[in-house]
């Protein structure tokens, strides 16, 4: 009887330990201070911004963190401030890393790595192409992207944020490099915050699988999408799923032994609650779930259009 009792205790301990390990597996990777860029409050230890050549950049320290000095490492030089940093972007398109850290602080949480990507301006587009990559034409009555991020092999493994790499944002238009995409900062922030909410809801994921992100007007039309105003054309929409098995298919999130729309609906409900939270109000957007077909599993669409809508 004692043996059975001790065996039960041991099994219970293992189960509790396993649950604890699973719960601690996901880390949000937040710094111990936040920066503010273009009205976005960013606590992430890695983030990316997208600017035009020679654009004026201002990065502020969040008001609640202005009780000390900070150091920015920029272009091989260091500057100090307790409130904000301003500088002019490089005149040449490319990737320019910046580090902002608390002065005299040590530890992995005391700095934020900021990837500054200088875009290829929209004005470099000639006809339907930009440097050989087909974009097509944006509607005459809509806004145009300010520029395009050039994706080359050298940056594929680069983290845009703690849990998302450049390679995840490649288009389905071509399997060749380079590619040119449009990408917006609010979507990156929403992906990170939403990933954290999904994990808090009990669904383990280190990142999301991405079905579709940027679609050029040319490619959007080619695949039969009739709308000229899809948020995918403007770099602030993404179709995502959870894929812990690595088979590029939505996992069985509701545990019914089937892989279908009900799994996407699990994410849909979490995303709906996400958009309703006041702290995420600036990241609200469109939301929908989609059935699996013969080539991919179910998924949900999220974007940051500014208002919460579902379909």
C-alpha positions as CSV (number, residue, x, y, z in Angstrom):
1,X,0.0,0.0,0.0
2,X,2.9,2.3,0.9
3,X,4.6,1.5,-2.4
4,X,1.4,2.5,-4.3
5,X,1.1,5.7,-2.3
6,X,4.7,6.7,-3.0
7,X,4.4,5.8,-6.6
8,X,1.3,8.0,-6.9
9,X,3.2,10.9,-5.3
10,X,6.1,10.4,-7.7
11,X,3.8,10.4,-10.8
12,X,2.0,13.5,-9.5
13,X,5.3,15.2,-9.0
14,X,6.4,14.4,-12.6
15,X,3.1,15.7,-14.0
16,X,3.4,18.9,-12.0
17,X,7.0,19.3,-13.1
18,X,6.0,18.7,-16.7
19,X,3.3,21.3,-16.6
20,X,5.6,23.8,-15.1
21,X,8.2,23.2,-17.7
22,X,5.6,23.7,-20.4
23,X,4.3,26.8,-18.8
24,X,7.8,28.3,-18.6
25,X,8.8,27.3,-22.1
26,X,7.5,30.5,-23.8
27,X,9.2,33.8,-22.9
28,X,7.9,37.1,-24.1
29,X,11.5,38.5,-24.3
30,X,10.7,41.9,-22.9
31,X,13.3,44.4,-21.8
32,X,13.1,46.1,-18.4
33,X,12.2,49.3,-20.1
34,X,10.2,50.4,-23.2
35,X,10.8,52.6,-26.1
36,X,8.2,54.5,-28.2
37,X,8.4,54.8,-31.9
38,X,5.6,56.4,-34.1
39,X,3.2,56.2,-31.1
40,X,3.9,52.5,-30.6
41,X,5.1,51.5,-27.2
42,X,7.7,48.7,-27.6
43,X,9.0,46.6,-24.7
44,X,10.5,43.9,-26.9
45,X,14.2,43.2,-26.7
46,X,14.2,42.9,-30.5
47,X,12.2,45.0,-32.8
48,X,12.3,46.4,-36.4
49,X,11.3,49.7,-38.0
50,X,11.1,50.6,-41.7
51,X,12.0,54.0,-42.9
52,X,12.9,55.9,-46.1
53,X,16.4,57.0,-47.0
54,X,17.5,60.1,-44.9
55,X,14.1,60.0,-43.0
56,X,14.2,61.7,-39.6
57,X,13.9,59.0,-36.9
58,X,12.9,59.7,-33.3
59,X,12.8,57.0,-30.6
60,X,11.6,58.0,-27.2
61,X,12.1,56.3,-23.8
62,X,8.7,55.5,-22.3
63,X,7.7,58.1,-19.8
64,X,7.6,55.7,-16.9
65,X,11.2,54.7,-17.6
66,X,12.8,58.2,-17.8
67,X,14.3,58.0,-14.3
68,X,17.8,57.2,-15.6
69,X,20.1,57.7,-18.5
70,X,20.2,55.5,-21.7
71,X,22.9,54.9,-24.3
72,X,22.3,54.4,-28.0
73,X,24.9,52.7,-30.1
74,X,24.4,54.1,-33.6
75,X,26.8,53.9,-36.6
76,X,29.8,52.9,-34.4
77,X,29.2,55.9,-32.0
78,X,27.5,56.2,-28.6
79,X,25.1,58.9,-27.5
80,X,23.4,59.5,-24.1
81,X,19.9,60.7,-23.2
82,X,17.3,60.3,-20.5
83,X,14.3,60.8,-22.8
84,X,14.7,60.4,-26.5
85,X,17.1,59.9,-29.5
86,X,16.8,61.5,-32.9
87,X,18.9,60.9,-36.0
88,X,18.6,60.8,-39.8
89,X,18.4,57.4,-41.5
90,X,21.2,56.3,-43.8
91,X,20.8,57.4,-47.4
92,X,21.3,53.9,-48.8
93,X,18.7,51.2,-48.6
94,X,19.7,48.3,-46.3
95,X,19.8,47.1,-42.7
96,X,21.3,49.2,-39.9
97,X,21.3,47.8,-36.4
98,X,20.9,50.0,-33.4
99,X,21.2,49.2,-29.7
100,X,19.5,51.2,-26.8
101,X,20.5,50.2,-23.3
102,X,20.2,51.5,-19.7
103,X,23.4,53.2,-18.7
104,X,25.6,51.3,-16.2
105,X,23.2,48.3,-16.4
106,X,24.1,44.8,-17.1
107,X,22.1,41.7,-18.0
108,X,20.2,40.5,-21.0
109,X,17.0,42.5,-20.1
110,X,18.7,45.9,-20.0
111,X,18.9,46.6,-23.8
112,X,16.8,46.7,-26.9
113,X,18.1,45.8,-30.3
114,X,16.4,47.9,-33.0
115,X,16.7,46.9,-36.6
116,X,16.5,49.9,-38.8
117,X,15.6,48.9,-42.3
118,X,16.0,51.7,-44.9
119,X,13.5,50.9,-47.6
120,X,13.6,51.2,-51.4
121,X,11.2,54.1,-52.0
122,X,8.1,53.6,-54.0
123,X,9.5,56.1,-56.5
124,X,12.1,53.5,-57.5
125,X,9.2,51.4,-59.0
126,X,9.4,51.5,-62.8
127,X,6.1,50.5,-64.4
128,X,5.0,47.3,-62.7
129,X,8.4,46.4,-61.4
130,X,10.9,47.4,-58.7
131,X,14.4,46.2,-59.5
132,X,13.1,43.2,-61.5
133,X,10.5,42.1,-59.0
134,X,6.9,42.4,-60.3
135,X,4.6,44.5,-58.1
136,X,1.8,45.5,-60.5
137,X,-0.2,48.6,-59.9
138,X,-1.9,49.9,-56.8
139,X,-5.4,51.4,-57.3
140,X,-5.3,55.0,-58.3
141,X,-7.7,56.0,-55.5
142,X,-5.8,54.3,-52.7
143,X,-2.7,55.2,-50.8
144,X,0.6,53.7,-51.9
145,X,3.3,52.1,-49.7
146,X,6.1,54.5,-48.9
147,X,8.6,51.9,-49.8
148,X,9.7,48.2,-50.1
149,X,11.9,46.0,-48.0
150,X,14.4,44.1,-50.0
151,X,14.7,40.5,-48.8
152,X,18.1,38.9,-49.6
153,X,19.6,35.6,-48.4
154,X,21.9,37.5,-46.0
155,X,19.0,38.6,-43.8
156,X,16.7,35.5,-43.9
157,X,17.7,34.3,-40.5
158,X,17.5,37.8,-38.9
159,X,14.9,38.2,-36.1
160,X,12.5,41.1,-36.8
161,X,11.1,40.5,-33.3
162,X,12.0,37.9,-30.6
163,X,9.8,35.2,-32.2
164,X,9.6,36.0,-35.9
165,X,12.4,35.9,-38.5
166,X,12.6,37.6,-41.9
167,X,12.3,34.3,-43.8
168,X,8.7,33.8,-42.4
169,X,7.6,36.9,-44.3
170,X,8.7,35.8,-47.8
171,X,6.0,36.0,-50.4
172,X,4.3,33.1,-52.2
173,X,4.8,35.0,-55.4
174,X,8.2,33.5,-56.1
175,X,10.8,31.1,-54.7
176,X,13.6,33.3,-55.9
177,X,15.5,36.1,-54.2
178,X,15.6,39.0,-53.8
179,X,12.0,39.7,-53.0
180,X,10.5,43.1,-52.3
181,X,7.7,43.3,-49.6
182,X,5.7,45.9,-47.7
183,X,5.7,45.5,-44.0
184,X,4.4,47.7,-41.1
185,X,5.5,47.9,-37.5
186,X,2.1,47.6,-35.8
187,X,1.6,44.1,-37.4
188,X,4.9,42.9,-35.9
189,X,3.9,44.2,-32.5
190,X,0.5,42.6,-32.8
191,X,2.0,39.2,-33.8
192,X,4.2,39.2,-30.7
193,X,1.4,40.3,-28.3
194,X,-1.0,37.9,-29.8
195,X,1.5,35.0,-29.6
196,X,1.9,35.7,-25.9
197,X,-1.9,35.7,-25.4
198,X,-2.2,32.4,-27.2
199,X,0.4,30.8,-24.9
200,X,-1.4,32.3,-21.9
201,X,-4.6,30.6,-23.1
202,X,-2.8,27.3,-22.9
203,X,-1.8,26.7,-26.5
204,X,2.0,26.3,-26.7
205,X,3.7,28.0,-29.6
206,X,7.1,29.6,-30.1
207,X,6.0,31.3,-33.3
208,X,3.2,31.1,-35.9
209,X,3.2,29.4,-39.2
210,X,2.4,32.0,-41.9
211,X,0.2,31.1,-44.9
212,X,0.3,34.5,-46.5
213,X,1.7,37.9,-45.7
214,X,2.4,40.5,-48.3
215,X,0.8,40.1,-51.7
216,X,1.6,42.5,-54.5
217,X,-1.3,43.8,-56.5
218,X,0.0,41.7,-59.4
219,X,0.1,38.5,-57.3
220,X,-3.2,39.3,-55.6
221,X,-4.9,39.4,-58.9
222,X,-3.1,36.4,-60.2
223,X,-4.5,34.1,-57.4
224,X,-8.0,35.3,-58.1
225,X,-8.5,37.8,-55.3
226,X,-10.9,40.4,-56.6
227,X,-10.4,43.1,-54.0
228,X,-8.0,45.9,-54.7
229,X,-8.0,47.0,-51.1
230,X,-6.9,43.8,-49.3
231,X,-4.7,44.7,-46.3
232,X,-2.2,42.1,-47.6
233,X,-1.3,44.7,-50.3
234,X,-0.3,47.1,-47.6
235,X,1.8,44.9,-45.3
236,X,-0.4,45.0,-42.3
237,X,-2.2,41.7,-42.7
238,X,-1.1,38.1,-42.1
239,X,-2.7,34.6,-42.2
240,X,-1.4,32.4,-39.4
241,X,-1.7,29.0,-37.7
242,X,0.0,27.0,-35.0
243,X,2.3,24.2,-36.2
244,X,4.3,22.6,-33.4
245,X,4.6,19.4,-35.5
246,X,6.4,21.1,-38.3
247,X,4.2,19.7,-41.1
248,X,3.0,23.2,-42.2
249,X,-0.6,22.3,-41.1
250,X,-2.7,23.7,-38.3
251,X,-2.4,21.6,-35.1
252,X,-5.4,19.9,-33.5
253,X,-6.0,22.7,-31.1
254,X,-9.4,21.6,-29.8
255,X,-8.3,18.0,-29.3
256,X,-11.1,16.3,-31.2
257,X,-8.7,14.2,-33.3
258,X,-9.6,16.2,-36.5
259,X,-7.8,18.9,-38.4
260,X,-10.5,21.3,-39.5
261,X,-12.0,24.8,-39.2
262,X,-12.7,24.2,-35.5
263,X,-9.0,24.4,-34.8
264,X,-8.8,27.8,-36.5
265,X,-11.9,28.9,-34.5
266,X,-9.9,28.3,-31.3
267,X,-7.4,31.0,-32.5
268,X,-10.3,33.1,-33.8
269,X,-11.9,33.3,-30.3
270,X,-8.6,34.3,-28.7
271,X,-8.0,36.9,-31.4
272,X,-11.5,38.4,-30.9
273,X,-10.8,38.8,-27.1
274,X,-7.4,40.3,-28.0
275,X,-8.9,43.0,-30.1
276,X,-11.4,43.8,-27.4
277,X,-8.8,44.6,-24.8
278,X,-8.1,48.2,-24.2
279,X,-4.3,47.8,-24.0
280,X,-4.4,46.5,-27.6
281,X,-6.8,49.1,-29.0
282,X,-4.2,50.6,-31.3
283,X,-3.6,47.2,-32.9
284,X,-7.3,46.3,-33.7
285,X,-8.1,45.0,-37.1
286,X,-9.9,42.5,-39.3
287,X,-10.4,38.9,-38.2
288,X,-11.6,35.7,-39.9
289,X,-11.1,32.0,-39.9
290,X,-10.7,29.9,-43.0
291,X,-11.2,26.2,-43.9
292,X,-8.4,23.9,-44.9
293,X,-8.1,22.9,-48.5
294,X,-6.0,20.3,-50.4
295,X,-2.7,22.2,-50.0
296,X,-2.9,23.8,-46.6
297,X,-4.7,23.6,-43.3
298,X,-7.1,26.0,-41.6
299,X,-5.9,29.4,-40.5
300,X,-7.0,32.8,-39.3
301,X,-6.5,36.2,-40.8
302,X,-5.5,39.1,-38.6
303,X,-4.6,42.7,-39.5
304,X,-4.1,46.1,-38.0
305,X,-6.5,48.3,-40.0
306,X,-7.5,50.3,-36.9
307,X,-11.0,49.0,-36.4
308,X,-12.2,45.6,-35.3
309,X,-14.2,43.8,-38.0
310,X,-15.0,40.1,-38.5
311,X,-16.2,38.1,-41.5
